[in-house]
Amino acid sequence: MKQFIDKIDFKSLRKQKTTLINVIAKSTTTKTQKDNLTGILLLIDLIQDTAVDKYGFTEDEVFNQIQS
């Protein structure tokens, strides 16, 4: 698992997560789509939490606000 976490580009993951949140929030997204995408969002949250809680990444590395 550590090797998997080490390969994650957290800056890109944060941008992808933001995009996913924006798609989920759109009124044109169906309930089924929202439910499925929310599941992926929860998986991203778990990966981020695991990186911080178990593998020594700092919260700043993992959760830092996206800078445009």
C-alpha positions as a printed NumPy array, in Angstrom:
array([[  0.   ,   0.   ,   0.   ],
       [  2.851,   2.404,   0.808],
       [  4.217,   2.041,  -2.735],
       [  0.762,   2.897,  -4.096],
       [  0.433,   5.978,  -1.866],
       [  3.96 ,   7.129,  -2.714],
       [  3.08 ,   7.27 ,  -6.419],
       [  0.072,   9.568,  -5.981],
       [  0.372,  13.133,  -7.226],
       [ -1.688,  14.768,  -4.474],
       [ -1.81 ,  18.131,  -6.235],
       [ -3.462,  16.488,  -9.243],
       [ -5.699,  14.393,  -7.   ],
       [ -6.951,  17.558,  -5.269],
       [ -7.81 ,  19.113,  -8.647],
       [ -9.564,  15.924,  -9.752],
       [-11.49 ,  15.798,  -6.484],
       [-12.651,  19.395,  -6.971],
       [-13.83 ,  18.582, -10.49 ],
       [-15.705,  15.564,  -9.178],
       [-17.408,  17.644,  -6.484],
       [-18.466,  20.182,  -9.122],
       [-19.95 ,  17.473, -11.35 ],
       [-21.844,  15.95 ,  -8.427],
       [-23.29 ,  19.37 ,  -7.588],
       [-24.671,  19.995, -11.091],
       [-28.438,  19.839, -11.321],
       [-28.2  ,  17.854, -14.566],
       [-26.466,  14.951, -12.818],
       [-28.928,  12.131, -12.131],
       [-29.351,  10.609,  -8.671],
       [-27.702,   7.387,  -9.804],
       [-24.754,   9.313, -11.229],
       [-24.471,  11.355,  -8.037],
       [-24.532,   8.201,  -5.913],
       [-21.849,   6.523,  -8.04 ],
       [-19.628,   9.599,  -8.136],
       [-20.035,  10.118,  -4.397],
       [-18.66 ,   6.612,  -3.912],
       [-15.543,   7.589,  -5.858],
       [-15.298,  10.794,  -3.828],
       [-15.372,   8.761,  -0.61 ],
       [-12.591,   6.547,  -1.991],
       [-10.449,   9.63 ,  -2.643],
       [-11.127,  10.808,   0.922],
       [-10.032,   7.424,   2.26 ],
       [ -6.822,   7.505,   0.225],
       [ -6.038,  11.007,   1.471],
       [ -6.794,  10.121,   5.099],
       [ -4.672,   6.969,   4.863],
       [ -1.73 ,   8.906,   3.423],
       [ -1.79 ,  11.245,   6.425],
       [ -2.799,   8.852,   9.2  ],
       [ -0.695,   5.814,   8.287],
       [  2.062,   6.848,   5.908],
       [  3.412,  10.085,   7.294],
       [  2.312,  12.554,   4.645],
       [  1.501,  15.966,   6.058],
       [ -1.991,  17.401,   5.833],
       [ -0.525,  20.266,   3.826],
       [  0.874,  17.837,   1.219],
       [ -2.415,  15.974,   0.909],
       [ -5.17 ,  18.501,   1.582],
       [ -3.62 ,  21.869,   0.741],
       [ -5.979,  24.259,  -1.022],
       [ -5.632,  24.258,  -4.788],
       [ -3.708,  27.279,  -5.954],
       [ -4.839,  28.524,  -9.354]])
